[in-house]
Amino acid sequence: HTLPADHFVIGTGSDHIFMLLAQVFLNPLVNTVISEYTFPTYAIAVHSAGGELRVARAAPNLGHSVDHLLAAIDSSTRIVFVDNPNNPIGSYLTRSEIERLLESLPREATLVLDEAYFDFADAPDYASGLEYMGRFPNLVVTRTFSKAYGLAGFRVGYGVARPSLVDLLKRVRLPFSVSHVALAAAEAAVSDDEHLEKSRALVRAERPLLTRNLARVLPKVLPGAGNFITAMTPMPAQELFVKLLERGIIVRPLGALGLPDAVRITVGLPDENRALLKALSDILA
C-alpha cells in the first residue's frame, strides 16, 4: 500500500479489528447495521460492546442490498459492516454500489469494508475500499493474511483508516497482541509475490470450472468472487456435510447462518475438485 504507516492498525486477524472498532464506537444507545447473510463475527463484536444490532434484508442474490442497508441506517448508527466479497455468499458490491453507500452514509456512521477475500475478486466492476480512503474519513478497510496468503493459524490482520481513528484503536488494543513469529510470517508473505499469484491463478482457473460442474449436480449454485462457491443442496446441508465427511471431504454447512439447505465449498486443487464432484454424484444418485 502507498498510505503512510499511521493509517494502519495490526491485529490478531481482521476479527480483532472488528472487536476494537466495537469498543471504540459502540454502547447501548447506538446501533450497527449488517446484512442478513454475512460474517457472524460482526454480531459477536456488536454484542460484546452492548450495541444494538440491526439486520438488513438480503438482496435477491442473498448478498448485500445497498437499498436495504441504507433503509436500516439512522442517526444512531455508528458502524455498517460490509464484507466485500461477501462471506458466505460469495457475491460482491460493485464500484458504483460502494460509492453510493459511502456517499449516502450519515457523517456519524463508519463503513467497515471487510476485504478478506479481496485477492480473489477479479471482476472489472469490483473496487477496493482503499481507492476511497482519501475521500471518505468515515471508511475503514480490513484485510487478513488468513486467505490468499495461507496464514490462518498465525492470526494476523489489519485495518486501514484515518490516523485519528487508528490512534483510538491502538489505545483500546491490548499490548503484545500479535506475536513476533506471526509478524515475521506476515512480513515474509507480503514479499512472496510468487505464492500469492499462484493462489490467485488457481482460483481463477478452477472457480468457473467447479461452478459449472456443481451446477450439474446441485439445484442452485451462486456465482462467487472469493475462493469458495456457495450452493443450495437437495437435502439438509448438515446431512450432506456428514456424508461428505465420511468420504474425507469437508464443506461448510450454512444452517447456523440461516441457510439450512446451503453449503460453502472451497475451491481446491483440480484433483480435490474432481473428488468432490465424484462424491456428490455418488451421494445424490
C-alpha positions in Angstrom: 0.0 0.0 0.0 1.1 3.6 -0.6 -0.6 5.0 2.5 1.6 6.2 5.5 2.1 3.9 8.4 -0.2 5.9 10.6 -3.2 4.7 8.6 -2.7 1.1 9.7 -3.5 -0.9 12.8 -2.4 -4.6 13.2 -4.5 -7.2 15.0 -4.8 -10.9 15.6 -6.8 -11.4 12.4 -9.3 -9.0 11.0 -11.9 -10.1 13.5 -9.7 -8.5 16.2 -10.1 -5.2 14.3 -13.9 -5.6 14.4 -13.8 -6.0 18.2 -11.6 -2.9 18.5 -14.0 -0.9 16.4 -16.9 -2.1 18.5 -15.0 -0.9 21.6 -14.4 2.5 20.2 -17.8 3.2 18.6 -20.5 1.3 20.4 -22.6 1.5 23.5 -26.2 0.6 24.4 -27.5 3.8 22.9 -26.2 3.3 19.3 -26.6 0.7 16.6 -24.7 -1.3 14.0 -26.1 -2.4 10.7 -25.2 -5.7 9.0 -26.7 -7.8 6.2 -28.9 -10.9 6.7 -26.3 -13.3 5.5 -22.8 -12.2 6.4 -19.7 -13.0 8.5 -21.0 -13.9 12.0 -18.2 -12.2 13.9 -19.7 -8.8 13.3 -22.7 -9.7 15.5 -20.3 -11.0 18.2 -18.4 -7.8 18.2 -21.6 -5.7 18.4 -23.0 -7.7 21.3 -19.7 -7.7 23.2 -19.9 -3.9 23.3 -23.6 -3.8 24.2 -24.7 -2.1 21.0 -28.0 -2.7 19.1 -27.7 -4.9 16.1 -29.8 -4.2 13.0 -30.1 -6.8 10.3 -30.8 -5.5 6.7 -32.7 -7.9 4.4 -30.5 -9.6 1.8 -30.7 -8.8 -1.9 -32.3 -11.4 -4.2 -28.9 -13.0 -4.8 -28.6 -13.4 -1.0 -25.8 -10.8 -0.9 -25.8 -7.2 0.3 -28.5 -4.8 -0.8 -27.5 -1.2 -0.7 -31.2 -0.1 -0.6 -31.9 -2.3 2.5 -28.7 -1.3 4.2 -29.5 2.4 3.8 -33.1 1.8 5.0 -31.8 0.3 8.2 -29.4 3.2 9.0 -30.4 6.2 11.1 -28.8 9.0 13.2 -27.9 6.5 15.9 -25.9 4.2 13.5 -22.2 4.1 14.2 -20.9 1.1 12.2 -22.0 -0.6 9.0 -20.2 -3.9 8.4 -20.0 -5.0 4.7 -17.8 -7.9 3.7 -16.9 -7.4 0.1 -16.8 -10.1 -1.3 -19.5 -11.4 1.0 -18.8 -14.4 3.2 -20.6 -16.9 3.0 -22.5 -15.9 -0.2 -19.6 -15.0 -2.4 -21.3 -12.0 -4.1 -19.8 -8.5 -4.1 -20.9 -4.9 -4.3 -19.8 -3.1 -7.4 -17.8 0.1 -7.6 -21.0 2.1 -8.1 -22.8 0.4 -5.2 -19.8 1.1 -2.9 -19.8 4.7 -3.9 -23.5 5.1 -3.4 -23.2 3.6 0.1 -20.3 5.9 1.0 -22.0 9.0 -0.3 -25.3 8.2 1.4 -23.9 7.4 4.9 -24.5 9.9 7.7 -21.4 11.6 9.0 -21.6 9.7 12.3 -21.6 6.3 10.7 -18.5 4.4 9.7 -18.5 1.9 6.8 -16.2 -1.1 7.6 -15.4 -2.9 4.3 -14.1 -6.3 5.2 -11.9 -7.3 2.2 -10.8 -10.7 3.5 -11.4 -12.2 0.0 -10.2 -9.2 -2.0 -7.3 -11.1 -3.6 -9.7 -13.4 -5.4 -12.1 -10.7 -6.7 -11.2 -10.1 -10.3 -14.5 -8.7 -11.8 -14.0 -5.4 -13.7 -16.6 -3.6 -11.7 -15.1 -4.7 -8.3 -13.3 -1.9 -6.4 -11.3 -2.0 -3.2 -12.3 0.5 -0.5 -8.7 1.7 -0.4 -9.5 3.7 -3.5 -11.8 5.9 -1.4 -9.7 6.3 1.7 -8.7 9.9 0.9 -12.3 11.0 0.1 -14.3 9.4 3.0 -12.9 9.8 6.6 -15.7 7.5 7.8 -14.3 4.5 6.0 -12.3 1.5 7.4 -10.9 -1.3 5.2 -9.8 -4.5 6.8 -7.6 -7.2 5.3 -6.3 -10.6 6.6 -3.4 -12.9 5.9 -5.6 -15.9 6.5 -6.9 -16.4 3.0 -4.7 -15.8 -0.1 -1.5 -15.8 2.0 -2.4 -19.1 3.8 -1.5 -17.9 7.3 -4.8 -18.6 9.1 -3.1 -20.2 12.0 -0.8 -17.2 12.6 -3.8 -14.8 13.2 -2.6 -11.6 11.5 -4.9 -9.0 10.0 -5.0 -5.2 9.8 -7.3 -2.2 9.4 -6.8 0.9 7.3 -8.4 4.1 8.5 -7.8 7.8 9.1 -4.9 8.3 11.5 -7.1 9.7 14.3 -9.2 6.6 14.3 -6.1 4.3 14.1 -4.8 6.1 17.2 -8.1 5.3 19.1 -8.0 1.7 18.0 -4.4 1.3 19.2 -5.4 2.8 22.6 -8.0 0.0 23.3 -5.9 -2.8 21.8 -4.0 -4.9 24.4 -0.2 -4.7 24.1 1.7 -7.6 22.6 -1.5 -8.9 20.9 0.3 -10.1 17.8 3.3 -12.4 18.3 6.7 -11.7 16.7 6.5 -15.0 15.0 3.2 -14.1 13.4 4.5 -10.7 12.3 7.6 -12.3 10.8 5.4 -14.7 8.8 3.2 -11.9 7.6 6.3 -9.8 6.5 7.7 -12.8 4.6 4.3 -13.5 3.0 4.0 -9.9 1.7 7.3 -10.3 -0.1 6.3 -13.7 -1.6 4.5 -12.4 -4.8 5.0 -15.8 -6.4 2.9 -17.7 -3.9 0.2 -15.0 -3.9 -0.1 -15.1 -7.7 -0.1 -18.9 -7.6 -3.1 -18.9 -5.2 -4.9 -16.3 -7.3 -4.2 -18.2 -10.6 -5.5 -21.5 -9.1 -8.8 -19.9 -8.1 -9.2 -18.0 -11.4 -8.7 -21.3 -13.3 -10.7 -23.7 -11.1 -13.6 -21.5 -9.8 -15.5 -21.2 -13.1 -14.9 -24.9 -13.9 -16.1 -26.0 -10.5 -19.1 -23.7 -10.6 -20.3 -25.2 -13.9 -19.7 -28.8 -12.7 -21.5 -28.2 -9.4 -24.5 -26.8 -11.4 -24.9 -30.2 -12.9 -25.4 -32.0 -9.6 -26.8 -29.3 -7.2 -30.1 -27.4 -7.5 -28.6 -23.9 -7.5 -25.0 -22.6 -7.5 -24.3 -18.9 -6.6 -21.7 -17.1 -8.6 -18.7 -16.4 -6.4 -16.0 -13.7 -6.2 -14.0 -15.4 -3.4 -12.0 -18.7 -3.2 -15.2 -20.6 -2.5 -18.6 -21.3 -4.0 -21.9 -21.4 -2.2 -24.6 -23.8 -3.4 -28.1 -25.0 -2.5 -28.5 -28.6 -1.6 -31.3 -31.1 -2.4 -31.1 -32.5 1.2 -30.4 -30.7 4.5 -26.9 -29.3 4.3 -25.8 -30.8 7.6 -26.7 -34.3 6.3 -24.7 -33.7 3.1 -21.8 -32.4 5.3 -21.8 -35.7 7.2 -21.9 -37.8 4.1 -19.0 -35.9 2.5 -17.0 -36.0 5.7 -17.3 -39.8 5.7 -15.5 -39.6 2.3 -12.8 -37.3 3.7 -14.2 -34.1 2.2 -15.1 -31.1 4.3 -17.6 -28.4 3.2 -19.3 -25.8 5.4 -23.0 -26.2 6.1 -24.6 -22.8 6.5 -27.6 -23.7 8.7 -26.1 -21.7 11.6 -26.2 -18.6 9.3 -29.9 -19.1 8.4 -29.4 -21.2 5.3 -30.1 -24.8 6.2 -30.1 -26.0 2.6 -26.8 -24.4 1.6 -23.1 -25.3 1.7 -20.0 -23.3 1.2 -17.4 -25.1 -0.9 -13.7 -24.0 -1.0 -12.1 -24.1 -4.5 -9.4 -26.7 -4.2 -6.8 -28.3 -6.4 -8.0 -29.9 -9.6 -7.8 -33.4 -8.1 -9.6 -32.3 -5.0 -12.4 -30.7 -7.0 -12.8 -33.9 -9.1 -13.0 -35.9 -5.9 -15.7 -33.6 -4.5 -17.8 -33.9 -7.7 -17.5 -37.6 -7.8 -18.6 -37.8 -4.1 -21.6 -35.6 -4.7 -22.6 -37.6 -7.7 -22.5 -40.8 -5.7 -24.4 -39.4 -2.7 -27.1 -37.7 -4.8 -27.5 -40.6 -7.3 
